[in-house]
């Protein structure tokens, strides 16, 4: 549980740095990122930052399947386990 909480906190930090100025903070972990005010370029930048921070690579299929912060967090935790 602690890893999941720290992963989500890390996701929030990265996400906050990737969103355009004036975009409300995104904290709904179940809402798709594209429905939270991000566009596809914002989401691409977010995943690039995740790859750098967590030293992982996402395949195209994984990028298509990972839509919410909870899905992304679970994926990262599984990869790091």
N, C-alpha and C positions, 0 to 999 in steps of 0.2 A: 504494500500500500504506500509506503514511503517513496519508493521509486516512482510509482504512478503519480503521486502528488508533485514530486520534484520535476518529473517530465512535463506535466501540465504547466507548472510554473515556468519552465523553460520555454514551452510553446507560447505562452502568453507574452513573455519578454520578446521573443523573436517576432511574433506577430505584431506587437506594438511598434516595432521598429520598421516593419514592412508596409504598414498601412499608410495611405495618404494622410497628410495633415487634415484635421477636422473630422476624421472618421471616428465615430464612437468606439470605445474599447470593446473588443469582442470577447465575451466571457461565456457565451452559450456553447457548451461543448457538444451539443447534439445537432446544432443547426449547420447545414452545409455552408462552407466558407463563401461560396458564390452568392449566397442569400444574405450575407452579413455586410454587404457594402463593398466587397472586394471584387476586382475584375480579374480576368485570367492572368494578366501580367503580375498583379499583386500576389496571386496564389503561386505563380511560378517562382517569383522572388522568395516567397516564404519557404517553398520546398528547397530551393538552392541554399538558403541559410540553414535549413535543417540538416541538409547533407553535410555542410561544413561543420556545424556544431557537433553533430552526433557521429560524424565520420561513417556515414552509410550512403548508399546509392539507392534511388528509387527507380524501378523499371516503369515503362510507360503504362503497363497494366496496373501496377500498384498506384501510380498517380491517378489513374482513372477511378480506382476503387476507394481511395482515401479522400473522403469528402468532409468529414467533421473532425474537430479537435480530439474527440474521444477515440475515433478510429485511428487517427495519427498517433496519439499517445500509446494506445495498445500495440500498434505496429512497432513503434520504436522500442517499447519495453520488451516485446517478444524478440526483436533482433538483438537487443543488448543482453538478454538472459543467457 
